[in-house]
Amino acid sequence: MARFLLSRRTLLTGAALGATAPLSGCFDFLADRDDPVRNVMETANSLTYRVQRMLLGSDDLAREYPASEIRQGQRPNGSTDPQDEDYRALLDQDFAPYRLTVDGLVDRPLRVSLDEIRAMPARTQITRHDCVEGWSCIAQWTGTPLGYVLDQAMTRPAARFVVFDCFDSYGSGLVAPVRYYESIDIRDARHAQTILAYGLNGQTLPVENGAPLRVRVERQLGYKMAKYIRAIHVTDTLAGFGGGNGGYWEDNGYEWFAGI
């Protein structure tokens, strides 16, 4: 069984990297949503999602490691020092005024402080972060299970996705800054290892790693693990968020489902 799980992880990681690797090169067709080659790739992405969902059971856990495997600090991914004014204002006050909003297809919308989140049931896990760029890092994460937060908000039966609205923006010069966002389906949102992390390696989550909150989705690649979370929207469709593809990088050609 262990040998099969290793092979499956290698296969899925390879598939995800293969689908996103061209994005680092000069593939101009990715910018043209009417291009037939792009359409073929998007069809393949949909097939990849269905195949991965068949291979990944809803309750299967990502591997967890002993503390002896933590041999370096967690390497940051994505943006590391947001300059957005609303974020800097919160940072200057050590996030005391911070409030996480949970809304959308819920019966009891939430607006909770960081202290209130830290008072919720917590989970600590030592897992491996796999980046689409090819590096990995093992670290200990502590946070509140996202499923618990969704239960407090009382998600409605129609809920299919969870969208993370973030404080950090991408783009400069001729490109207008765009707020980072990401999304996962409700199955991954309620997975036992999906947490809203506020602690890293026994310390408060640092700014470069996503303070005050980042999501950990341990069975997907790193770009799915949104940092600097400002709000969580529960929805039945990804249309209306960003470019409608489920995330900032997905709007730029990455796969929406990046399971490993």
N, C-alpha and C positions, 0 to 999 in steps of 0.2 A: 504493500500500500504506500509506504514512504517513497519508494522508487517511482510509482505512478504520479504521486503528488508533485515530486520534483520535476518530472518530465512535463507535467501539465503546466506548471509555473513557467518553466523555460519556454514552452511552446507559446503560451499566451503573451509573455513579455516580448518574445520575438515578434509576434504578430503585431502587437501594439507599436513597438519601435519601428517595425517595417512600414506601418501605415503612416507614421508621423515623420520618419526620417527625411523624406523628400522636402519637407517644409523648410529645412535649413539650406536648401539649394535654390537654384533659379528655376522654379516651376511656376511660371507666370499663369498657367491655366487655372491654378488654384484660386486666383482672384476673380475668375470669370464663372459665375454660377450657372451660365448656360452652356459651358464647355462640356462636350460629351465625355471627355476623359475624367473630368471632375465628377460628373454624374455617376460614372462607373465606380469611382472610388467611394462615393457616398453610399452607393448600393452595397459595396463590399463592407463598409463600416457597419451598416445595418445588419448584414449577415454575421459579421464578427460578434456583434452584441448578442445576437440570438444564440450563436454557438457557445460563447463564453457563459451565457446564462444557463445553458444546459450542463456545462461542465462545472460551474460554480454552484454548489448547493446553497440555499438561502442561509443556512446556519454554519457553513464551513468557516473555520477561523484561519486567519493568516498566522504564520509561525510566530511564536513569541520566544524571546531569547533570555538567557541568564544575564545578570548585571555584568558579569565578567566580559561579555561581548561588546560592552560600550567602551570603545578605545579612543574616541575622539569626540569633540563637540559636534552637535548636529549642524551639518553644512546647510546654510540657508539656500532656499530656492526662490526664484522669482524676485520681486522687489524686496528691498531690505530696509528702506528708510523713507516711508511715505512722506511727502511734503504737502499733502492736502491740508488746507487750513483747519478743517474740522477735526482731523486726526491730530494735528500738532497741538491744538487747544486741549484736547483730552490728555495727550501725553504730558503736557506741561503740568497737569493736575493729577498725575499718576493714575489716570483713568477713573478718578472718583465720580465724575458726572456721567460716565458711560452707562448706556442702557441698551440692551439687546432687544430688538423688536422681533416678534414672531407673529406673522399675520397671514392672510390669504384664506385658504380653505380650512379654517379652524373655528371652533365654536367659542373659544376663550382666548382671544389675542393676548399676547404677553408683552410686557415691557419691564425687563428685569436688570438689576445692577450686577456688576461683577461679583460683589460680595454675596448676593443672593444666588448666583450661579455656583459659586464655590461652596455654598451651604447645601447644595443639592447632592444626591448620591454621586459618588466619584468612582472612577475606574483608573487604574494605573497599568500600563502595558509597555513592554519593551519589544519594539518591532523594527523592521527594516524599511527605510524610506528608499524607494526606487525612483530615480529621476529619468525622464525621457531622454535626457542628455547622456545617459549611460552610467552615471555614478550611483552609489548607494551608501547608506549610512544607518547604523543601528543606534537607537536612542530610546530613552524612557519618557513616556508621555502620560500626563495626568489630566483628567478632565471629566466632564459630566456626559454620560451617554446621551447622544442626540435623541434616541428613542424616548428617554424619560422626559426630555423637554417637549417633544411632540405630544406625549401623553398629557402633559400639563396644559398644553394648548388645545387639546381635544381635536385632533385632525378629523376631518370629515371623510366618509367612505370614498368620495370621488378623488381624493388626493393621490397623485401619481408621482410628483416630483417635489424636491426641496431645492430652492434657489438661494444661493448665498450672495448677498449684496455686500461689497467690501469698501473699505475706506481708500485703498490705493488706486491711483490712476495710471494708465499707460498712454504713451504718445506724447510727442513734443514737436516743436517747429511747425511745419505745415500740417501736421496731423493733430487734430483736436484731442486733448486728453480724454480717455474713456475709462470710466470706473470699471475696475475688475469685478467680474462675477463668475460664478461657477454653479453647477447643479449636479445632483445625483438623483437616482430614482428612490422611491419610498422603501424598497427592499434594502438598499444599502444604507439608507438613513436610519433604519431600525436595526441594523446589524449590531451585534453585541460589542464589536470593537470600533464602531463609529462613534467618536467622542468629540465634544467641543473642548479642545485642550487649552488649559491655562497654565500648565506646568511642564517644564522640560528638564529632564535629568535632575529632578529634585529641587529645582529652583523655579521662580516665577518665569513664565514664558518671556523671552527677550523680544525686543522690537524687531530685530532682523529675522526672527522666526515666526512673527505674526501676532505679537501682542496687540490687544488683550486676549483675543480668542482666535483660534484657527481650528478647522475641522481636520480630523484624522479619519481617512477612509482607507483602512489598511490593505484592502484587496485591490486598490487601483494605484496608478502611477501618480507621482508627486504633484503634477499640475492640477489634479482634481481636488487637492487638499487646500481649499481657499484659506487665505490669511486675512488678518485685519477685518474680521467679520463685523459688519454694522447691523445687518438685519437678515432674517430668514423668512422667505416667502414660500408658503405651501400652495401648490398649484396643480391643475390637471393638464396643463400645456406649457411648453417652453416658449410659445409665441408671445411676443410682447416684451421679452427680456433680451436686451442687447440686440444682436442680429438674429435671434430666434433659434440659434443652434445649441444653446445650453451652456455657453461659457465664452469668455474672452478668446481663449486660444481656439476653441471650436469654431468661433466666427472667423478665425483666420486659417481654418483648414484641418485642425487636429480632430482626432476621433472624439466623440462624446463619451463613449464607454471605453475606459482604459484599464480593464481588468487584468490582473496578473495572478 
